[in-house]
Each structure stands twice: as structure tokens, then as C-alpha cells.
Amino acid sequence: MIKKTVSDVEKALEGVADSMTFMLGGFGLCGIPENAIGQLVKLGIKDITCISNNAGVDDFGLGLLLQNHQIKKMISSYVGENDEFERQMLSGELEVELTPQGTLAEKCRAAQAGFPAFYTPAGYGTEVAEGKETREFDGKMYVLEPAYKADFAFVKAWKGDEAGNLIFKGTARNFNPCMCGAAKITVAEVEELVPAGSLDPNEIHIPGIFVQRIFKGEHYEKRIEQRTVREKNQ
């Protein structure tokens, strides 16, 4: 059995450098690789391209990298909740590539499966399709979308074992799984790290073959973007 464990986030992110492309899992602030993002901030690498469903908030998640002007290009689907993102985009400081959410997920899955591209009807007839090949299938038009190419994929799982097998929890099981194996190196941070063989094979969402490094994360905040509660006595 090949152990994929590394001792800490510093070891997990060895090899990251300026101008690289990173995939970062999560949905909103749910299931994001908080430790990996914190280490990227600490390392201060510049001119990076980030592929993520959204861009965090001003003081958390990818928002921390934006604050430091470490991100050159953002490839994402939803970019609300972040004033600094909006400011950088409108001023031309940040290059932004908006992608339909399903297309973004499929571009990750295509890279994971080794497919160079795929056809999708999403975005046909809009600026999303500009400069891309289109083709008709059964009377409906489709857009050819290339798979993503990334140097590292950073994902966050609920539980993992020393062989890199992962189990995700709740909403974190959206963009995290499809990013595993979709980059040259996949780094998984987990809340609970267990010995190989401890996980029920029927409950594993991503097999260790898609993961190169795994470590136990620390101090997860698990923030909520919009916390709404009813008033007392209602």
C-alpha cells in the first residue's frame, strides 16, 4: 500500500510557484480547502490562475488571495459576495473568465477522466461561446469546451485514509470530487485522517488513485455566507 500522507500543509504545498494554475474545491464557503488557501497566502506567490466555483468573501477563502493581489486570473461561475473581486474586475486588475456552473464542473470532470474536450449546449448563442467551435447534434447546437489544465488541485474532504481515499460530507460533495485527479498534483486536506483499511469501501467517494498528497487540516472556521435566523418568539 502506498501512503499518500504528508505531515503538514507546508509539505503538502511543496512545489507551488508563481504563475501556476490551481483548482480549489468547495461551494461558497462550504468545503473549501482553508488550510491550503492559508498557506498560499503565507507563501505570497503571485500571478496565479484560480479555478473555483466562486471567489470567497472579502476576508475569507479566495478573498484572502485577492486582498494580497496574488490572483492574476479567476475562472469561476459565481462571483457575488466579494467587493474586492468586483473592484479588481472593473478596474482591469483582475482577468475574469465566467463559466456556466455545470460547464465548470464538467470541464473539471473531463480533465479527471482524460478527455481533452466535450460538447455542451450551455452558453450557445452567448458571449460564452465566442471564439469556440460549435456543432449541431440532432437539430440542437452545442459548444465545444476544452478540459481544464491545472498544476495543483486543492480539495477538502471530511474523512480520508493514508492511501488517499476520500469521503465528502454534505454540500462539500460538489466541486471537490470532480477536481480530484484533474490536475498534475491533487492535495487533499481532511478533518479526520484514519489508517488505510478503516473506511468502508462502499462509502468512499473518491479512490486514492486520484490523490497524490493528503494531510489532516486544522482550525476550520466553516463560515456561513448568509446566516439567516428567525426572530425570537416567532
KENU-651206 format. One record per residue: x, y, z of N, C-alpha, C in turn; residue number from 1; residue in one letter. Coordinates in nm, 2 decimals, padded with zeros to 4 digits, always signed. Layout:
residues N
      n_x      n_y      n_z     ca_x     ca_y     ca_z      c_x      c_y      c_z   num   residu
        X        Y        Z        X        Y        Z        X        Y        Z   NUM        A
...
END
This chain:
residues 234
      n_x      n_y      n_z     ca_x     ca_y     ca_z      c_x      c_y      c_z   num   residu
   +00.08   -00.12   +00.00   +00.00   +00.00   +00.00   +00.09   +00.12   +00.00     1        M
   +00.06   +00.22   -00.09   +00.13   +00.34   -00.10   +00.07   +00.45   -00.01     2        I
   +00.15   +00.50   +00.09   +00.10   +00.60   +00.18   +00.11   +00.74   +00.11     3        K
   +00.00   +00.81   +00.11   +00.00   +00.95   +00.05   +00.01   +01.06   +00.15     4        K
   +00.02   +01.02   +00.28   +00.02   +01.12   +00.38   +00.15   +01.21   +00.39     5        T
   +00.13   +01.34   +00.42   +00.24   +01.43   +00.45   +00.21   +01.49   +00.58     6        V
   +00.31   +01.54   +00.65   +00.30   +01.58   +00.79   +00.22   +01.70   +00.81     7        S
   +00.22   +01.80   +00.72   +00.15   +01.92   +00.74   +00.13   +01.99   +00.61     8        D
   +00.06   +02.11   +00.62   +00.03   +02.19   +00.49   +00.15   +02.24   +00.42     9        V
   +00.26   +02.26   +00.50   +00.38   +02.31   +00.43   +00.44   +02.21   +00.34    10        E
   +00.44   +02.08   +00.38   +00.49   +01.97   +00.30   +00.39   +01.95   +00.18    11        K
   +00.26   +01.96   +00.21   +00.16   +01.93   +00.11   +00.17   +02.03   -00.01    12        A
   +00.21   +02.15   +00.02   +00.22   +02.25   -00.09   +00.36   +02.27   -00.15    13        L
   +00.45   +02.18   -00.12   +00.58   +02.19   -00.18   +00.57   +02.19   -00.33    14        E
   +00.64   +02.28   -00.40   +00.64   +02.28   -00.54   +00.55   +02.39   -00.60    15        G
   +00.46   +02.45   -00.52   +00.38   +02.56   -00.58   +00.47   +02.68   -00.61    16        V
   +00.43   +02.75   -00.72   +00.52   +02.86   -00.76   +00.43   +02.97   -00.83    17        A
   +00.50   +03.08   -00.85   +00.43   +03.19   -00.93   +00.38   +03.14   -01.06    18        D
   +00.27   +03.20   -01.11   +00.22   +03.18   -01.24   +00.16   +03.05   -01.26    19        S
   +00.14   +02.97   -01.16   +00.07   +02.84   -01.18   -00.08   +02.85   -01.18    20        M
   -00.15   +02.74   -01.22   -00.29   +02.73   -01.22   -00.34   +02.63   -01.12    21        T
   -00.43   +02.68   -01.03   -00.48   +02.60   -00.92   -00.63   +02.58   -00.93    22        F
   -00.67   +02.46   -00.90   -00.82   +02.43   -00.88   -00.84   +02.43   -00.73    23        M
   -00.95   +02.49   -00.69   -00.98   +02.49   -00.55   -01.13   +02.45   -00.53    24        L
   -01.15   +02.34   -00.45   -01.28   +02.29   -00.44   -01.37   +02.37   -00.34    25        G
   -01.49   +02.33   -00.33   -01.58   +02.39   -00.24   -01.70   +02.46   -00.31    26        G
   -01.80   +02.50   -00.23   -01.92   +02.56   -00.28   -01.95   +02.68   -00.19    27        F
   -01.93   +02.80   -00.24   -01.95   +02.92   -00.15   -01.83   +02.91   -00.05    28        G
   -01.87   +02.90   +00.08   -01.77   +02.89   +00.18   -01.77   +02.75   +00.24    29        L
   -01.85   +02.66   +00.18   -01.87   +02.52   +00.23   -01.76   +02.43   +00.16    30        C
   -01.69   +02.36   +00.24   -01.60   +02.26   +00.19   -01.48   +02.31   +00.12    31        G
   -01.43   +02.43   +00.16   -01.32   +02.49   +00.09   -01.19   +02.45   +00.16    32        I
   -01.08   +02.44   +00.09   -00.95   +02.40   +00.15   -00.89   +02.51   +00.22    33        P
   -00.94   +02.54   +00.34   -00.90   +02.65   +00.42   -00.75   +02.65   +00.45    34        E
   -00.69   +02.54   +00.49   -00.55   +02.53   +00.52   -00.46   +02.56   +00.40    35        N
   -00.50   +02.50   +00.29   -00.42   +02.52   +00.16   -00.42   +02.67   +00.12    36        A
   -00.54   +02.73   +00.13   -00.55   +02.87   +00.09   -00.47   +02.96   +00.19    37        I
   -00.47   +02.93   +00.32   -00.39   +03.00   +00.41   -00.24   +02.99   +00.38    38        G
   -00.20   +02.87   +00.34   -00.06   +02.85   +00.31   -00.02   +02.93   +00.18    39        Q
   -00.11   +02.93   +00.08   -00.08   +03.01   -00.04   -00.07   +03.16   -00.01    40        L
   -00.15   +03.21   +00.09   -00.13   +03.34   +00.13   +00.00   +03.37   +00.20    41        V
   +00.04   +03.27   +00.28   +00.16   +03.28   +00.36   +00.28   +03.28   +00.26    42        K
   +00.28   +03.19   +00.16   +00.39   +03.18   +00.07   +00.40   +03.31   -00.02    43        L
   +00.29   +03.38   -00.04   +00.29   +03.50   -00.12   +00.32   +03.49   -00.27    44        G
   +00.29   +03.37   -00.32   +00.31   +03.35   -00.47   +00.22   +03.44   -00.55    45        I
   +00.26   +03.48   -00.67   +00.19   +03.58   -00.74   +00.15   +03.53   -00.88    46        K
   +00.07   +03.61   -00.94   +00.03   +03.59   -01.08   -00.03   +03.45   -01.11    47        D
   -00.11   +03.40   -01.01   -00.17   +03.27   -01.02   -00.31   +03.27   -01.09    48        I
   -00.35   +03.16   -01.15   -00.48   +03.15   -01.20   -00.56   +03.05   -01.11    49        T
   -00.68   +03.09   -01.07   -00.76   +03.01   -00.98   -00.89   +02.96   -01.05    50        C
   -00.91   +02.83   -01.04   -01.03   +02.77   -01.10   -01.12   +02.73   -00.98    51        I
   -01.23   +02.80   -00.96   -01.31   +02.77   -00.84   -01.46   +02.81   -00.87    52        S
   -01.55   +02.75   -00.81   -01.69   +02.78   -00.84   -01.72   +02.93   -00.81    53        N
   -01.66   +02.98   -00.70   -01.68   +03.12   -00.67   -01.55   +03.17   -00.60    54        N
   -01.55   +03.30   -00.56   -01.43   +03.37   -00.52   -01.43   +03.40   -00.37    55        A
   -01.50   +03.33   -00.29   -01.50   +03.35   -00.14   -01.56   +03.49   -00.11    56        G
   -01.53   +03.54   +00.01   -01.58   +03.67   +00.05   -01.46   +03.76   +00.08    57        V
   -01.48   +03.88   +00.11   -01.37   +03.98   +00.12   -01.26   +03.93   +00.22    58        D
   -01.29   +03.87   +00.33   -01.19   +03.84   +00.43   -01.17   +03.69   +00.46    59        D
   -01.22   +03.61   +00.36   -01.21   +03.46   +00.38   -01.21   +03.39   +00.25    60        F
   -01.15   +03.27   +00.26   -01.14   +03.19   +00.13   -01.05   +03.26   +00.03    61        G
   -01.09   +03.25   -00.09   -01.01   +03.31   -00.20   -01.00   +03.46   -00.19    62        L
   -01.09   +03.52   -00.11   -01.09   +03.66   -00.09   -00.96   +03.70   -00.03    63        G
   -00.89   +03.62   +00.05   -00.76   +03.65   +00.11   -00.65   +03.66   +00.01    64        L
   -00.66   +03.58   -00.09   -00.56   +03.58   -00.20   -00.59   +03.71   -00.29    65        L
   -00.71   +03.74   -00.31   -00.75   +03.86   -00.38   -00.70   +03.99   -00.31    66        L
   -00.71   +03.99   -00.18   -00.67   +04.10   -00.10   -00.52   +04.13   -00.12    67        Q
   -00.44   +04.02   -00.13   -00.30   +04.03   -00.15   -00.26   +04.05   -00.29    68        N
   -00.35   +04.06   -00.38   -00.33   +04.07   -00.53   -00.24   +03.96   -00.58    69        H
   -00.27   +03.84   -00.53   -00.19   +03.72   -00.57   -00.25   +03.65   -00.70    70        Q
   -00.38   +03.68   -00.72   -00.45   +03.62   -00.83   -00.45   +03.71   -00.95    71        I
   -00.40   +03.65   -01.06   -00.40   +03.72   -01.19   -00.53   +03.70   -01.27    72        K
   -00.57   +03.57   -01.27   -00.69   +03.54   -01.34   -00.78   +03.45   -01.26    73        K
   -00.91   +03.48   -01.26   -01.01   +03.40   -01.19   -01.11   +03.33   -01.29    74        M
   -01.12   +03.20   -01.28   -01.21   +03.12   -01.36   -01.32   +03.07   -01.27    75        I
   -01.44   +03.12   -01.28   -01.54   +03.08   -01.18   -01.68   +03.10   -01.24    76        S
   -01.78   +03.06   -01.16   -01.92   +03.06   -01.20   -02.00   +03.17   -01.13    77        S
   -01.97   +03.19   -01.00   -02.05   +03.28   -00.92   -01.95   +03.37   -00.85    78        Y
   -01.96   +03.51   -00.87   -01.86   +03.60   -00.81   -01.93   +03.70   -00.72    79        V
   -02.04   +03.68   -00.67   -02.10   +03.77   -00.57   -02.04   +03.76   -00.44    80        G
   -02.08   +03.84   -00.35   -02.04   +03.84   -00.21   -01.90   +03.90   -00.19    81        E
   -01.83   +03.95   -00.29   -01.69   +03.99   -00.28   -01.67   +04.12   -00.34    82        N
   -01.67   +04.23   -00.26   -01.65   +04.37   -00.31   -01.51   +04.39   -00.37    83        D
   -01.41   +04.33   -00.31   -01.27   +04.34   -00.37   -01.26   +04.28   -00.50    84        E
   -01.33   +04.16   -00.52   -01.33   +04.10   -00.65   -01.39   +04.19   -00.75    85        F
   -01.51   +04.25   -00.72   -01.57   +04.34   -00.81   -01.49   +04.46   -00.85    86        E
   -01.42   +04.52   -00.75   -01.33   +04.63   -00.77   -01.22   +04.60   -00.86    87        R
   -01.15   +04.48   -00.84   -01.04   +04.45   -00.93   -01.09   +04.41   -01.07    88        Q
   -01.20   +04.35   -01.08   -01.25   +04.32   -01.21   -01.29   +04.44   -01.29    89        M
   -01.36   +04.54   -01.23   -01.40   +04.66   -01.30   -01.28   +04.75   -01.33    90        L
   -01.18   +04.74   -01.25   -01.06   +04.83   -01.27   -00.96   +04.77   -01.38    91        S
   -00.99   +04.64   -01.41   -00.90   +04.57   -01.51   -00.78   +04.51   -01.44    92        G
   -00.77   +04.51   -01.31   -00.66   +04.45   -01.24   -00.67   +04.30   -01.24    93        E
   -00.79   +04.24   -01.25   -00.81   +04.10   -01.25   -00.88   +04.05   -01.38    94        L
   -00.82   +03.95   -01.44   -00.88   +03.89   -01.55   -00.98   +03.79   -01.51    95        E
   -01.10   +03.79   -01.56   -01.21   +03.71   -01.52   -01.27   +03.63   -01.63    96        V
   -01.28   +03.50   -01.61   -01.35   +03.41   -01.71   -01.47   +03.35   -01.65    97        E
   -01.59   +03.40   -01.68   -01.71   +03.35   -01.62   -01.75   +03.22   -01.70    98        L
   -01.79   +03.12   -01.63   -01.82   +02.99   -01.69   -01.95   +02.94   -01.63    99        T
   -02.05   +02.89   -01.71   -02.17   +02.83   -01.65   -02.13   +02.72   -01.55   100        P
   -02.20   +02.72   -01.44   -02.16   +02.63   -01.33   -02.15   +02.48   -01.37   101        Q
   -02.25   +02.43   -01.45   -02.24   +02.29   -01.49   -02.12   +02.27   -01.59   102        G
   -02.09   +02.37   -01.67   -01.98   +02.36   -01.76   -01.85   +02.35   -01.68   103        T
   -01.84   +02.44   -01.58   -01.72   +02.44   -01.50   -01.69   +02.30   -01.43   104        L
   -01.80   +02.24   -01.38   -01.79   +02.11   -01.32   -01.75   +02.01   -01.42   105        A
   -01.81   +02.01   -01.54   -01.78   +01.92   -01.65   -01.64   +01.93   -01.70   106        E
   -01.59   +02.06   -01.71   -01.45   +02.08   -01.75   -01.35   +02.02   -01.66   107        K
   -01.38   +02.02   -01.53   -01.30   +01.95   -01.43   -01.31   +01.80   -01.45   108        C
   -01.43   +01.75   -01.46   -01.45   +01.61   -01.48   -01.38   +01.55   -01.60   109        R
   -01.39   +01.63   -01.71   -01.32   +01.59   -01.84   -01.17   +01.58   -01.81   110        A
   -01.11   +01.67   -01.74   -00.97   +01.66   -01.71   -00.94   +01.54   -01.62   111        A
   -01.03   +01.52   -01.53   -01.01   +01.40   -01.44   -01.02   +01.27   -01.52   112        Q
   -01.10   +01.26   -01.62   -01.12   +01.14   -01.70   -01.02   +01.13   -01.81   113        A
   -00.95   +01.23   -01.84   -00.85   +01.23   -01.95   -00.91   +01.27   -02.08   114        G
   -01.03   +01.33   -02.09   -01.09   +01.38   -02.21   -01.04   +01.52   -02.24   115        F
   -01.00   +01.55   -02.36   -00.95   +01.68   -02.40   -01.06   +01.79   -02.41   116        P
   -01.18   +01.74   -02.44   -01.29   +01.84   -02.46   -01.42   +01.77   -02.47   117        A
   -01.53   +01.84   -02.47   -01.66   +01.79   -02.48   -01.76   +01.89   -02.53   118        F
   -01.87   +01.85   -02.58   -01.98   +01.94   -02.64   -02.09   +01.96   -02.53   119        Y
   -02.13   +02.08   -02.52   -02.24   +02.12   -02.43   -02.33   +02.22   -02.49   120        T
   -02.46   +02.22   -02.47   -02.55   +02.32   -02.52   -02.54   +02.45   -02.44   121        P
   -02.49   +02.44   -02.32   -02.48   +02.56   -02.23   -02.40   +02.67   -02.29   122        A
   -02.45   +02.79   -02.30   -02.38   +02.91   -02.35   -02.38   +02.93   -02.50   123        G
   -02.45   +02.84   -02.57   -02.46   +02.87   -02.72   -02.54   +02.99   -02.74   124        Y
   -02.49   +03.07   -02.84   -02.56   +03.20   -02.87   -02.53   +03.31   -02.77   125        G
   -02.44   +03.29   -02.68   -02.40   +03.40   -02.59   -02.25   +03.42   -02.60   126        T
   -02.20   +03.52   -02.52   -02.06   +03.55   -02.52   -01.97   +03.43   -02.47   127        E
   -02.03   +03.34   -02.40   -01.96   +03.22   -02.35   -01.91   +03.14   -02.47   128        V
   -01.98   +03.14   -02.58   -01.94   +03.06   -02.70   -01.85   +03.14   -02.80   129        A
   -01.82   +03.26   -02.77   -01.74   +03.34   -02.87   -01.60   +03.28   -02.88   130        E
   -01.56   +03.26   -03.01   -01.43   +03.20   -03.04   -01.42   +03.05   -03.02   131        G
   -01.53   +02.99   -02.99   -01.53   +02.84   -02.97   -01.60   +02.77   -03.09   132        K
   -01.56   +02.65   -03.11   -01.62   +02.57   -03.21   -01.76   +02.53   -03.17   133        E
   -01.86   +02.53   -03.27   -01.99   +02.49   -03.24   -02.03   +02.38   -03.34   134        T
   -02.13   +02.30   -03.30   -02.17   +02.19   -03.39   -02.31   +02.15   -03.36   135        R
   -02.38   +02.11   -03.46   -02.52   +02.06   -03.44   -02.53   +01.91   -03.42   136        E
   -02.61   +01.87   -03.32   -02.64   +01.73   -03.30   -02.79   +01.72   -03.29   137        F
   -02.85   +01.64   -03.37   -03.00   +01.62   -03.37   -03.08   +01.75   -03.36   138        D
   -03.03   +01.84   -03.44   -03.11   +01.97   -03.45   -03.08   +02.07   -03.34   139        G
   -02.99   +02.04   -03.25   -02.96   +02.13   -03.14   -02.81   +02.17   -03.15   140        K
   -02.78   +02.30   -03.12   -02.64   +02.34   -03.13   -02.57   +02.33   -03.00   141        M
   -02.44   +02.29   -03.01   -02.36   +02.27   -02.90   -02.22   +02.34   -02.91   142        Y
   -02.16   +02.37   -02.80   -02.03   +02.44   -02.79   -01.93   +02.34   -02.75   143        V
   -01.81   +02.35   -02.81   -01.70   +02.26   -02.77   -01.62   +02.33   -02.66   144        L
   -01.62   +02.27   -02.55   -01.55   +02.32   -02.43   -01.42   +02.24   -02.40   145        E
   -01.31   +02.30   -02.39   -01.18   +02.22   -02.36   -01.18   +02.19   -02.21   146        P
   -01.12   +02.08   -02.18   -01.10   +02.04   -02.04   -01.00   +02.14   -01.97   147        A
   -01.01   +02.15   -01.84   -00.91   +02.24   -01.77   -00.78   +02.18   -01.76   148        Y
   -00.68   +02.26   -01.75   -00.54   +02.22   -01.73   -00.49   +02.29   -01.60   149        K
   -00.45   +02.22   -01.50   -00.40   +02.28   -01.38   -00.28   +02.21   -01.32   150        A
   -00.20   +02.29   -01.25   -00.08   +02.23   -01.18   -00.12   +02.16   -01.05   151        D
   -00.20   +02.22   -00.97   -00.24   +02.16   -00.85   -00.39   +02.17   -00.83   152        F
   -00.45   +02.07   -00.77   -00.59   +02.08   -00.73   -00.59   +02.07   -00.57   153        A
   -00.66   +02.16   -00.51   -00.66   +02.16   -00.36   -00.81   +02.13   -00.32   154        F
   -00.83   +02.02   -00.25   -00.97   +01.98   -00.21   -00.97   +01.96   -00.06   155        V
   -01.10   +01.97   -00.01   -01.12   +01.95   +00.13   -01.22   +01.84   +00.15   156        K
   -01.19   +01.73   +00.22   -01.28   +01.62   +00.25   -01.31   +01.61   +00.40   157        A
   -01.42   +01.54   +00.43   -01.45   +01.52   +00.57   -01.36   +01.42   +00.63   158        W
   -01.34   +01.31   +00.56   -01.26   +01.20   +00.62   -01.17   +01.14   +00.50   159        K
   -01.05   +01.10   +00.54   -00.97   +01.03   +00.44   -00.87   +00.93   +00.51   160        G
   -00.82   +00.84   +00.43   -00.72   +00.75   +00.49   -00.58   +00.77   +00.43   161        D
   -00.49   +00.70   +00.48   -00.35   +00.72   +00.44   -00.32   +00.69   +00.29   162        E
   -00.41   +00.61   +00.23   -00.39   +00.58   +00.09   -00.46   +00.69   +00.00   163        A
   -00.52   +00.79   +00.06   -00.58   +00.90   -00.02   -00.73   +00.88   -00.05   164        G
   -00.79   +00.77   +00.00   -00.93   +00.75   -00.03   -01.01   +00.86   +00.05   165        N
   -01.11   +00.92   -00.01   -01.18   +01.03   +00.05   -01.33   +01.01   +00.06   166        L
   -01.39   +01.07   +00.17   -01.53   +01.08   +00.19   -01.56   +01.22   +00.21   167        I
   -01.66   +01.28   +00.13   -01.70   +01.41   +00.15   -01.84   +01.42   +00.22   168        F
   -01.87   +01.53   +00.28   -01.99   +01.55   +00.36   -02.07   +01.66   +00.31   169        K
   -02.20   +01.63   +00.29   -02.30   +01.74   +00.26   -02.26   +01.81   +00.13   170        G
   -02.28   +01.94   +00.13   -02.26   +02.02   +00.01   -02.12   +02.02   -00.04   171        T
   -02.02   +01.98   +00.05   -01.88   +01.98   +00.00   -01.86   +01.87   -00.11   172        A
   -01.96   +01.79   -00.13   -01.95   +01.69   -00.23   -02.01   +01.74   -00.36   173        R
   -01.96   +01.85   -00.41   -01.99   +01.90   -00.54   -01.87   +01.93   -00.63   174        N
   -01.80   +02.03   -00.60   -01.68   +02.06   -00.69   -01.55   +01.99   -00.64   175        F
   -01.55   +01.95   -00.51   -01.43   +01.88   -00.46   -01.40   +01.75   -00.54   176        N
   -01.50   +01.65   -00.54   -01.47   +01.53   -00.61   -01.43   +01.54   -00.76   177        P
   -01.49   +01.63   -00.83   -01.46   +01.63   -00.97   -01.32   +01.70   -01.00   178        C
   -01.27   +01.77   -00.90   -01.13   +01.83   -00.91   -01.02   +01.73   -00.87   179        M
   -01.06   +01.62   -00.80   -00.96   +01.52   -00.77   -00.90   +01.45   -00.89   180        C
   -00.78   +01.46   -00.91   -00.72   +01.39   -01.03   -00.73   +01.48   -01.16   181        G
   -00.78   +01.60   -01.15   -00.80   +01.68   -01.26   -00.68   +01.78   -01.28   182        A
   -00.58   +01.77   -01.20   -00.46   +01.85   -01.21   -00.34   +01.75   -01.20   183        A
   -00.22   +01.81   -01.22   -00.10   +01.73   -01.21   -00.08   +01.67   -01.07   184        K
   -00.11   +01.75   -00.97   -00.10   +01.70   -00.83   -00.23   +01.74   -00.76   185        I
   -00.29   +01.64   -00.69   -00.41   +01.67   -00.61   -00.37   +01.66   -00.46   186        T
   -00.40   +01.77   -00.39   -00.37   +01.77   -00.25   -00.50   +01.78   -00.17   187        V
   -00.52   +01.68   -00.08   -00.65   +01.67   -00.01   -00.62   +01.70   +00.14   188        A
   -00.69   +01.80   +00.19   -00.69   +01.82   +00.34   -00.82   +01.76   +00.40   189        E
   -00.81   +01.70   +00.51   -00.92   +01.63   +00.57   -00.94   +01.66   +00.72   190        V
   -01.06   +01.65   +00.76   -01.09   +01.68   +00.90   -01.04   +01.56   +00.99   191        E
   -01.06   +01.44   +00.93   -01.02   +01.32   +01.01   -00.94   +01.23   +00.92   192        E
   -00.82   +01.20   +00.96   -00.73   +01.11   +00.89   -00.71   +00.98   +00.96   193        L
   -00.75   +00.87   +00.89   -00.75   +00.74   +00.95   -00.66   +00.64   +00.88   194        V
   -00.62   +00.53   +00.94   -00.53   +00.43   +00.87   -00.60   +00.37   +00.75   195        P
   -00.52   +00.33   +00.66   -00.57   +00.26   +00.54   -00.65   +00.14   +00.58   196        A
   -00.76   +00.11   +00.52   -00.85   +00.00   +00.55   -00.95   +00.03   +00.65   197        G
   -00.95   +00.15   +00.71   -01.05   +00.19   +00.81   -01.18   +00.23   +00.75   198        S
   -01.18   +00.27   +00.62   -01.30   +00.32   +00.56   -01.38   +00.21   +00.49   199        L
   -01.51   +00.22   +00.50   -01.60   +00.12   +00.43   -01.59   +00.15   +00.28   200        D
   -01.54   +00.06   +00.20   -01.52   +00.08   +00.06   -01.65   +00.13   -00.01   201        P
   -01.77   +00.09   +00.04   -01.89   +00.13   -00.02   -01.93   +00.28   +00.01   202        N
   -01.85   +00.34   +00.10   -01.88   +00.48   +00.14   -01.78   +00.58   +00.08   203        E
   -01.67   +00.52   +00.02   -01.57   +00.61   -00.04   -01.62   +00.68   -00.17   204        I
   -01.60   +00.81   -00.17   -01.65   +00.89   -00.29   -01.54   +00.90   -00.39   205        H
   -01.41   +00.92   -00.35   -01.30   +00.93   -00.44   -01.19   +00.83   -00.40   206        I
   -01.15   +00.74   -00.49   -01.04   +00.65   -00.46   -00.91   +00.72   -00.45   207        P
   -00.81   +00.66   -00.38   -00.68   +00.72   -00.36   -00.60   +00.74   -00.49   208        G
   -00.64   +00.67   -00.59   -00.56   +00.68   -00.72   -00.57   +00.83   -00.77   209        I
   -00.67   +00.90   -00.73   -00.68   +01.04   -00.78   -00.61   +01.14   -00.69   210        F
   -00.55   +01.10   -00.58   -00.49   +01.19   -00.48   -00.34   +01.16   -00.47   211        V
   -00.26   +01.26   -00.47   -00.11   +01.24   -00.45   -00.06   +01.27   -00.31   212        Q
   -00.13   +01.37   -00.24   -00.09   +01.41   -00.11   -00.21   +01.43   -00.02   213        R
   -00.21   +01.39   +00.10   -00.32   +01.40   +00.20   -00.26   +01.44   +00.33   214        I
   -00.33   +01.53   +00.40   -00.29   +01.57   +00.54   -00.41   +01.61   +00.62   215        F
   -00.39   +01.61   +00.75   -00.50   +01.64   +00.84   -00.50   +01.79   +00.86   216        K
   -00.61   +01.86   +00.82   -00.62   +02.00   +00.84   -00.65   +02.04   +00.98   217        G
   -00.63   +02.17   +01.01   -00.65   +02.22   +01.15   -00.73   +02.35   +01.14   218        E
   -00.80   +02.38   +01.26   -00.87   +02.51   +01.28   -00.96   +02.55   +01.17   219        H
   -01.05   +02.47   +01.14   -01.15   +02.50   +01.04   -01.26   +02.59   +01.09   220        Y
   -01.28   +02.71   +01.03   -01.38   +02.80   +01.07   -01.52   +02.76   +01.02   221        E
   -01.53   +02.71   +00.90   -01.65   +02.66   +00.84   -01.76   +02.78   +00.84   222        K
   -01.72   +02.89   +00.78   -01.81   +03.00   +00.79   -01.94   +02.98   +00.70   223        R
   -02.04   +03.06   +00.73   -02.17   +03.06   +00.66   -02.17   +03.20   +00.59   224        I
   -02.20   +03.20   +00.46   -02.20   +03.32   +00.38   -02.32   +03.42   +00.43   225        E
   -02.44   +03.36   +00.43   -02.55   +03.44   +00.47   -02.63   +03.37   +00.58   226        Q
   -02.61   +03.41   +00.70   -02.67   +03.34   +00.81   -02.80   +03.41   +00.84   227        R
   -02.91   +03.34   +00.82   -03.04   +03.39   +00.84   -03.12   +03.31   +00.95   228        T
   -03.17   +03.38   +01.05   -03.24   +03.31   +01.16   -03.37   +03.39   +01.18   229        V
   -03.47   +03.32   +01.23   -03.59   +03.39   +01.27   -03.58   +03.46   +01.40   230        R
   -03.66   +03.57   +01.42   -03.66   +03.64   +01.54   -03.71   +03.56   +01.65   231        E
   -03.66   +03.59   +01.77   -03.70   +03.51   +01.89   -03.86   +03.53   +01.91   232        K
   -03.92   +03.41   +01.96   -04.06   +03.41   +01.99   -04.15   +03.40   +01.87   233        N
   -04.09   +03.38   +01.76   -04.18   +03.37   +01.63   -04.20   +03.22   +01.61   234        Q
END
